[in-house]
Amino acid sequence: MVAVTAQYPFGICPHFHGNSKALSPETDSVNFLSRIGYSRLSLHSKDHVAEVHSLPYDSDFSDENETTAILDAIESPMNLKNLSTQELKQLANEVRSELSFIIAKAQKPSRSSLAVVELTVAIHHVFHAPVDKILWDVAEQTYAHKLLTGRRQMMQTLGDGHPVSPPDFESEFDPFTAGHGCNSISAGLGMAVARDFKGKHDRIVAVINNETTMAGQVYEAMSNAGYLDSNMIVILNDSQHSLHPKLEEASKTPINALSSTLSKLQSSKLFRRFRELAKGLTKKFGKGMHEWAAKIDEYARGMIGPPGSTLFEELGLYYIGPVDGHNIEDLVCVLNEVASLDSMGPVLVHVITKEELKVGDNQMNAVTNKIMEDGSSSDTIRCGTRTYSDCFVEALISEADRHKDIVAVHAGMGMEPSFHLLKNVFAEKFFDVGMAEQHAVTFSAGLARGGLKPFCIIPSAFLQRAYDQVIHDVDRQKVPVRFIITSAGLVGSDGPTQCGAFDIAFMSCLPNMIVMAPSDEIELSHMVATAALIDDRPVCFRYPRGALSVTDHSSGSGIPIEVGKGRILAEGKDIALLGYGSMVQNCLRAQSLLSKLGVEVTVADARFCKPLDIKLLRHLCKNHSFLVTVEEGSIGGFASHVAQFISLDGQLDAGIKWRPITLPDNYIEQASPTEQLAVAGLTGNHIAATALSLLGRYREALLLMC
C-alpha cells in the first residue's frame, strides 16, 4: 500500500460526513492500491490538503454509498492496464455502485447498463481505445464505458435538470455514436475495411445484444463480414431475453466449468493454428477430403457449442463461447487471446450476462430493483398519472369487445408498462416481435390480408426503419393496417436518438395513408374507434410520450369521427391558431395568454393532416387576417400540407398571412420535456409571442419570452 495525497481545487471537491474535522494545513492521506496510476491525483492547493471521498448523488443515500477508491483513479482506459484481476473485480463493483446511484437519480432504465459492467471493464483492460475502435449498438449499454473514459463528472449530471451537451458527452472514445440498435457491426465492418485499405492495424470491436439480433441488419452485416473476411471482433452480450410467452420454457444457454474451458480452448492461438493447419492439409488431399473434414469440424463445434452457435459459423464468423459475462478472469483470458490473433477474420464472442445481478448494498439494491422493474423513461410521470398509452390500451380493449378480429402487433426496444396489460388481456392476439420493425409492418399487412384488423404499435423513431415496408407492403397495396405511432415528437432525456420528429412528414406524403393525431385522451379514444372501422386503406395516428393533458375523463369506448373533419375549440376574430395533435393544448395556453392582452383568438384542432379539412381551412382564412399552424414535427409535415392547399386555393393571394411553427431544422439534445419544448419554440408563450409579432405588438411579444 502507498499513501497518496490528493488536493483540490481543479474540479475535485472534498466531501465530509458527520463529525469530519475541519481542514488543516497538515496533509491528510488516503490509501489506494499500489497498482493504480495516480497522475491526476497529484493536485496541489496553496493552503489545504484534503481527504478525497466519493461524492454521494442524493442525500438519502450519502451514508450508504461505498467508497470508489479505484474508480477515483481512473481518468482514461490506460489506467486499467496494470490492474490485477482482483482490482478489476473491485473496479467493476465500484462502477456498478456508481451507475446505480446515477441511474436512480436520473430515473432511467438500468438493466442493460448494469449487465455489461464486467464486460466493459474487461474490454478496456485488453484493448487500447481510442486507437482500437469500440462500437456499441445501444446507448443504454455505454454508461460504464463513459465512466471509464473520462466522463464520470458528466455522467453525474444526468437527472440534474441541466444535462451536458453531446459535444461534451461524446469523445474520441466513441468512434461511432450508439443509436437504438443494430448498427455497430455494419459501421465496424466499414471501419475494418477502411483500416485494411490504409494499412493500419487497429482492432475493431462491435458490441451487440440479443435484442439487437432480432433486427435484420445485424445478419446482413455478419454475412458481409464473413464474405469480406476482414479482421474484427463482434461481442454478443446475451442477457437471455426471450419473446417466448412462457419464459421458463424458453431455451437458456448454460454457463459452467466445461463451457468456460471450451471457450478458452476455442480462443487460444494453439487451437486456431492447429485448425488452420488441418484445413490446409485436407485441401492438399483433395476437395472431397476438405469438405469431409469441414463437415466433421462443423458437427463437432455444433455438439460442444450452445444451440444456434453454428448460425454464426455459417455466416462466416468464428464462434467462441459461451463466456460468463461476470467472470473477469474468463473475459480477460478470452479477449486477450482474440486480440492477439492476426489474420483471424471476423470473430464472434458469445458472452452471457444477467440483468438482475445485485449490487451488494441492500439499500442500493432496492433502488436498482425499482428502476429495473420500470422500463419506462423518466419523462413518463409514473405516480398515479395516466399516460397516452394507458388511454390507448383502454380504448383498444374496449374496441376489441366490439370487433373480435382486432389484434395487436408490437415492435421496438422494450415495452411500456401499459402494453404489458394489453398483452395479458389479448393473450394470443398480441404479437411482440421485438426489434424487428420491418417484419412487424409486413406481418401486420399479412394479418390484414387474412381478414384481421391489426393495430401495429411502433415508436416513431423505430418506424423509420420500416419505411420501405410501409410504402410497398402496405400503402401501395392499400392494405388496412392501423399504425399506432408512440413516442411522437420530443422525448426528453432520450434526446435525438428516439425523438419522433419525422413521422408526420414521411407518413403524410404517402398517397393512400390517412394521417391523424389526437389532441387529448378523449380524441385518442375516438381515433381508435375510427381506425377500427377503416377497412379500405391504411391509417395512422401519433401520440406523445408522457402524461395526459386531460385527467378527469375515464376513457373507454370512443365514437368514430368523420375522416378529414377538424373542429373549432374557441372563436375569435383577430388571429387563428390551427394546432395538430398534442400542440392543440399549447395553442389553448397561448389563447389564454393572449385573451389577457385583449387579443381574440380562434383555436382549431385539425385532427387530420391527411386528408385536410378543406372547409375548416377556408373558414379560418376567410374570417381571419392571420393563420398560425403549430405541430410537434419536422419541416415538411402538417404545415407543408396546409401551405400546399392555401396556396393552390388562392387563399394567400386573398391576403391571409400564414406562419408555421414546427420543430427547428436541427436535432434537439437531451433535456427535460419542458426545456426541449422551449428550445423548439413550441410552448404556449412562444405561440402567443408569434401571434403578437404578426399583430405588430413586438414589445409585448418580447416580454412574453422573458
Residue pairs with C-beta under 8 A, 6 or more apart in sequence:
1 31
1 32
1 33
1 34
2 31
2 32
2 34
3 29
3 30
3 31
4 29
4 30
4 31
4 32
4 38
4 41
4 42
5 27
5 28
5 29
5 30
5 41
5 42
5 49
6 12
6 30
6 41
6 42
6 43
6 49
6 50
6 51
6 52
7 43
7 44
7 45
7 48
7 49
7 50
8 14
8 43
8 45
8 48
8 50
9 43
9 45
10 43
11 153
12 43
12 52
13 55
14 23
14 50
14 51
14 52
14 53
15 53
15 55
15 56
16 53
17 53
17 62
17 63
23 48
23 49
23 50
24 48
25 47
25 48
25 49
26 49
27 49
28 49
28 50
28 51
29 51
30 51
30 52
30 69
31 69
32 38
32 69
32 70
32 72
32 73
33 69
33 70
33 87
33 90
35 82
35 83
35 84
35 87
36 70
36 73
36 79
36 82
36 83
36 87
37 73
37 75
37 78
37 79
37 82
38 73
39 75
40 73
40 75
41 52
41 72
41 73
52 72
53 67
54 65
54 66
54 67
54 68
54 71
54 72
54 98
55 156
56 62
56 65
56 101
57 65
57 101
57 102
57 105
57 156
58 101
58 104
58 105
61 101
61 104
61 363
61 364
61 367
64 361
64 363
64 364
65 97
65 101
65 364
66 93
66 94
66 97
66 360
66 361
68 94
68 97
68 98
69 94
70 83
70 87
70 90
70 91
70 94
71 91
71 94
71 95
71 98
71 147
71 152
73 79
74 80
74 91
74 147
74 148
74 152
75 150
76 148
76 149
76 150
77 124
77 125
77 128
77 129
77 148
77 149
77 173
80 88
80 91
80 121
80 124
80 125
80 148
81 125
83 91
83 125
85 328
85 329
85 332
88 121
88 122
88 125
88 328
88 332
89 328
91 121
92 117
92 118
92 121
92 328
93 359
93 360
95 117
95 120
95 121
95 144
95 147
95 148
96 114
96 117
96 357
96 359
96 360
97 359
97 360
97 361
97 364
98 147
98 152
99 110
99 113
99 114
99 117
99 143
99 144
99 147
100 110
100 114
100 359
100 364
100 367
100 368
101 364
101 367
102 143
102 155
102 156
102 158
102 159
103 109
103 110
103 113
103 114
103 143
103 158
103 368
103 371
104 110
104 367
104 368
104 370
104 371
105 158
105 159
105 160
106 158
106 159
106 378
106 493
107 159
107 371
107 378
108 140
108 158
108 159
108 371
108 377
108 378
108 493
109 140
109 371
109 372
109 374
109 375
109 376
109 377
109 414
110 368
110 371
110 372
111 239
111 355
111 356
111 372
111 375
112 138
112 140
112 141
112 209
112 239
112 355
113 140
113 141
113 142
113 143
113 144
114 355
114 357
114 359
114 368
115 141
115 237
115 239
115 325
115 353
115 354
115 355
115 357
116 141
116 144
116 207
116 237
116 325
116 353
117 144
118 325
118 326
118 327
118 328
118 331
118 353
119 207
119 235
119 237
119 325
119 331
119 351
119 353
120 144
120 145
120 148
121 144
121 148
121 328
122 328
122 331
122 332
122 335
123 134
123 205
123 207
123 235
123 335
124 134
124 145
124 148
124 149
125 332
126 332
126 335
126 336
126 339
127 134
127 203
127 205
127 335
127 339
128 203
129 149
129 173
130 172
130 173
130 175
131 202
132 202
132 203
132 204
132 205
133 175
133 176
133 188
133 191
133 202
133 203
133 204
133 205
134 145
134 173
134 175
134 205
134 207
135 175
135 176
135 178
135 184
135 187
135 188
135 191
135 204
135 205
135 206
135 207
136 142
136 145
136 178
136 184
136 207
137 178
137 179
137 181
137 182
137 183
137 184
137 206
137 207
137 208
137 209
137 212
138 178
138 179
138 180
138 181
138 209
138 211
138 212
138 413
139 178
139 179
139 180
139 497
141 178
141 207
141 209
141 237
142 174
142 178
143 155
145 173
146 152
146 154
146 155
146 169
147 155
149 171
149 173
150 171
150 173
151 169
151 171
154 164
154 168
154 169
157 163
157 164
158 493
159 378
159 493
161 672
161 675
163 493
163 669
163 670
163 671
165 669
166 495
166 669
166 670
170 177
175 191
176 183
176 184
176 187
176 188
176 191
178 184
179 497
180 413
180 461
180 462
180 497
180 498
181 211
181 212
181 215
181 413
181 435
182 208
182 212
182 215
182 217
182 218
182 435
183 217
184 206
184 207
184 208
185 206
185 208
185 218
185 221
185 222
185 225
185 234
186 217
186 220
186 221
187 206
188 204
188 205
188 206
188 232
188 234
189 204
189 221
189 224
189 225
189 228
189 230
189 232
189 346
191 204
192 204
192 225
192 230
192 231
192 232
193 228
193 230
195 201
195 202
195 204
196 230
196 231
203 231
203 232
203 233
203 339
204 231
204 232
204 233
205 232
205 233
205 235
206 232
206 233
206 234
206 235
207 235
207 237
208 218
208 234
208 235
208 236
208 237
209 236
209 237
209 238
209 239
209 241
210 236
210 237
210 238
210 239
210 240
210 241
211 241
211 413
211 434
211 435
212 218
212 435
213 219
213 236
214 243
214 433
214 434
214 435
214 436
215 435
215 436
215 437
215 465
216 436
216 438
216 439
219 315
222 234
222 312
222 315
222 316
222 317
222 346
222 348
223 315
223 316
225 232
225 234
225 315
225 316
225 317
225 346
226 315
226 316
226 317
226 345
226 346
227 316
229 316
229 345
229 346
230 345
230 346
231 342
231 343
231 344
231 345
231 346
232 346
232 347
233 338
233 339
233 346
233 347
233 349
234 317
234 346
234 347
234 348
234 349
235 348
235 349
235 351
236 321
236 348
236 349
236 350
236 351
237 325
237 351
237 353
238 253
238 322
238 325
238 350
238 351
238 352
238 353
239 352
239 353
239 354
239 355
240 252
240 253
240 352
240 354
242 250
242 251
243 432
243 433
243 434
244 250
251 307
253 306
253 307
253 322
253 350
253 352
254 306
254 322
255 322
255 323
255 324
255 352
259 306
259 321
259 322
259 323
260 323
260 324
260 327
260 330
262 304
263 320
263 321
263 322
263 323
263 330
263 334
264 330
264 333
264 334
264 337
265 271
266 319
266 320
266 321
267 320
267 333
267 334
267 337
267 338
267 349
268 337
269 337
269 340
269 341
272 318
272 341
272 344
275 297
278 293
278 297
279 290
279 293
279 294
282 289
282 290
282 292
282 293
282 294
283 290
298 310
298 313
301 309
301 310
301 313
301 319
302 309
302 310
305 319
305 321
306 321
306 322
306 350
309 319
309 321
309 350
310 319
312 319
312 348
313 319
316 345
316 346
317 345
317 346
317 347
317 348
318 344
318 345
318 346
318 347
318 348
319 348
319 350
320 334
320 338
320 347
320 348
320 349
320 350
321 348
321 349
321 350
321 351
321 352
322 350
322 351
322 352
323 330
323 331
323 334
323 349
323 350
323 351
323 352
324 330
324 331
324 351
324 352
325 331
325 351
325 352
325 353
325 354
326 353
326 354
326 357
331 351
334 349
335 349
338 344
338 347
338 349
341 347
355 372
356 372
358 365
358 368
359 365
359 368
374 382
374 417
375 414
375 415
375 416
375 417
376 382
376 416
376 417
377 491
377 492
377 493
377 494
377 545
378 492
378 493
379 491
379 492
379 493
379 494
379 545
379 546
379 672
379 673
380 387
380 416
380 545
380 546
380 547
381 387
381 546
381 547
385 547
385 548
385 551
386 521
386 547
386 548
386 551
387 416
387 418
387 545
387 546
387 547
387 548
388 486
388 521
388 524
388 543
388 544
388 545
388 546
388 548
389 416
389 418
389 419
389 486
389 543
390 418
390 548
391 521
391 524
391 525
391 548
391 555
392 418
392 484
392 524
392 528
392 543
393 418
393 419
393 421
393 422
394 525
394 555
394 556
395 524
395 525
395 528
395 529
395 555
395 556
395 557
395 558
396 406
396 408
396 422
396 455
396 528
397 422
397 425
397 426
398 525
398 556
398 557
398 558
399 406
399 528
399 529
399 532
399 557
399 558
400 406
400 426
400 429
402 532
402 557
403 453
403 532
405 451
405 452
405 453
406 429
406 452
406 453
406 455
406 532
407 426
407 429
407 430
407 431
407 447
407 452
407 453
407 454
407 455
408 422
408 423
408 426
408 429
408 430
408 431
408 454
408 455
408 457
409 431
409 433
409 440
409 443
409 444
409 447
409 454
409 455
409 456
409 457
410 419
410 423
410 430
410 431
410 432
410 433
410 440
410 457
410 458
411 432
411 433
411 434
411 435
411 436
411 437
411 439
411 440
411 456
411 457
411 458
411 462
411 466
412 434
412 435
412 437
412 458
412 459
412 462
413 434
413 435
413 462
415 423
415 432
416 486
419 457
422 430
423 430
423 432
431 443
433 439
433 440
433 443
435 462
437 458
437 462
437 463
437 465
437 466
438 465
438 466
438 468
438 469
440 456
440 458
440 466
441 456
441 458
441 466
441 469
441 470
441 473
441 474
441 481
442 469
442 473
444 454
444 456
444 474
444 481
445 469
445 473
445 474
445 477
445 479
445 481
447 454
448 454
448 479
448 480
448 481
449 479
453 480
453 482
453 532
453 535
454 481
454 482
455 482
455 484
455 531
456 481
456 482
456 483
456 484
457 484
457 486
458 466
458 483
458 484
458 485
458 486
459 485
459 486
459 487
459 498
459 500
460 485
460 486
460 487
460 488
460 489
460 499
460 500
460 501
460 502
460 503
460 542
461 487
461 491
461 497
461 498
461 499
461 500
462 498
463 470
463 483
463 485
463 503
464 502
464 503
464 506
467 506
470 483
470 507
470 510
470 538
471 510
473 479
474 481
474 538
475 510
475 511
475 512
475 513
475 538
476 512
478 512
478 536
478 537
478 538
479 538
480 534
480 535
480 536
480 537
480 538
480 539
481 538
482 531
482 532
482 534
482 538
482 539
482 540
483 507
483 538
483 539
483 540
483 541
484 540
484 541
485 500
485 503
485 507
485 540
485 541
485 542
485 543
486 500
486 542
486 543
486 545
487 498
487 500
487 544
487 545
488 500
488 503
488 517
488 542
488 543
488 544
488 545
488 581
488 632
488 633
489 499
489 500
489 501
489 542
489 544
489 545
489 581
489 582
489 632
489 633
489 663
490 499
490 501
490 544
490 632
490 663
490 668
490 673
490 676
490 677
490 680
491 498
491 499
491 500
491 545
491 673
492 545
492 546
492 670
492 671
492 672
492 673
492 676
493 670
493 671
493 672
494 670
495 667
495 668
495 669
495 670
495 671
496 667
496 668
496 669
499 667
499 668
500 542
500 544
501 633
501 634
501 663
502 633
502 634
503 540
503 542
503 633
504 515
504 517
504 542
504 580
504 609
504 631
504 633
504 634
504 637
504 638
505 633
505 634
505 635
505 636
505 637
505 640
507 513
507 515
507 540
508 515
508 609
508 610
508 637
508 638
508 641
509 636
510 538
512 537
512 538
513 537
513 538
513 539
513 540
513 610
514 534
514 537
514 538
514 539
514 540
514 563
514 608
514 610
514 611
515 539
515 540
515 541
515 608
515 609
515 610
516 527
516 530
516 539
516 540
516 541
516 607
516 608
516 609
517 541
517 542
517 543
517 580
517 581
517 582
517 607
517 609
518 524
518 526
518 527
518 541
518 543
518 581
518 582
518 607
519 549
519 579
519 581
519 582
519 583
519 584
519 585
519 605
519 607
520 548
520 549
520 550
520 553
520 584
520 585
521 548
521 549
521 550
521 553
521 555
522 550
522 553
522 555
523 605
523 607
524 541
524 543
524 555
524 558
525 555
525 556
525 557
525 558
526 558
526 559
526 560
526 561
527 541
527 558
527 561
528 558
529 557
529 558
529 559
529 560
530 539
530 558
530 560
530 561
530 563
531 539
531 541
532 560
533 560
534 563
542 581
543 581
543 582
544 581
544 582
544 632
546 673
549 582
549 585
561 607
563 608
563 611
564 608
564 611
564 612
564 613
564 614
565 607
565 608
565 613
565 616
566 604
566 605
566 606
566 607
566 608
566 613
566 616
567 604
567 605
567 607
567 616
568 602
568 603
568 604
568 605
568 616
569 584
569 588
569 603
569 604
569 605
570 588
570 591
570 601
570 602
570 603
571 602
572 591
572 599
572 600
572 601
572 602
573 600
573 602
573 623
573 624
574 599
574 600
574 601
574 624
574 625
574 626
574 695
575 594
575 599
575 600
575 601
575 602
575 624
575 625
575 626
575 627
575 628
575 691
575 694
575 695
576 601
576 602
576 603
576 604
576 620
576 623
576 624
576 626
576 627
576 628
577 587
577 590
577 591
577 601
577 602
577 603
577 604
577 628
577 630
577 687
577 691
578 587
578 604
578 606
578 617
578 620
578 627
578 628
578 629
578 630
578 642
579 585
579 586
579 587
579 603
579 604
579 605
579 606
579 629
579 630
579 631
580 606
580 609
580 629
580 630
580 631
580 633
580 638
581 631
581 632
582 632
583 630
583 631
583 632
583 682
584 603
584 605
584 630
586 630
586 677
586 682
586 683
586 684
586 687
587 603
587 630
587 684
587 687
588 603
588 684
589 683
589 684
589 687
589 688
590 601
590 684
590 685
590 687
590 688
590 691
591 601
591 603
592 684
593 684
593 685
593 688
593 704
594 601
594 688
594 691
594 692
595 601
597 692
597 697
597 700
599 691
599 692
599 695
601 691
602 620
602 623
602 624
604 616
604 620
606 612
606 613
606 616
606 629
606 638
607 613
609 637
609 638
609 641
610 641
612 641
612 642
612 645
614 645
614 649
617 642
617 645
617 646
617 649
617 651
618 649
618 651
620 627
621 627
621 646
621 651
621 654
621 656
624 656
625 655
625 656
625 657
626 656
626 657
626 658
626 659
626 691
626 694
626 695
627 646
627 656
627 657
627 658
627 659
628 658
628 659
628 660
628 661
628 687
628 690
628 691
628 694
629 638
629 639
629 642
629 658
629 659
629 660
629 661
630 661
630 682
630 687
631 637
631 638
631 639
631 660
631 661
631 662
631 663
632 663
632 680
632 682
633 662
633 663
634 662
634 663
634 665
635 662
635 663
635 665
637 662
639 660
639 661
639 662
642 658
642 660
643 658
643 660
645 651
646 652
646 656
646 658
652 658
657 694
659 690
659 694
661 681
661 682
661 686
661 687
661 690
663 680
663 682
664 679
664 680
664 681
668 676
668 679
668 680
671 679
674 683
677 683
678 686
685 704
685 705
686 705
688 701
688 704
689 701
689 702
689 704
689 705
690 701
692 698
692 700
692 701
692 704
693 701
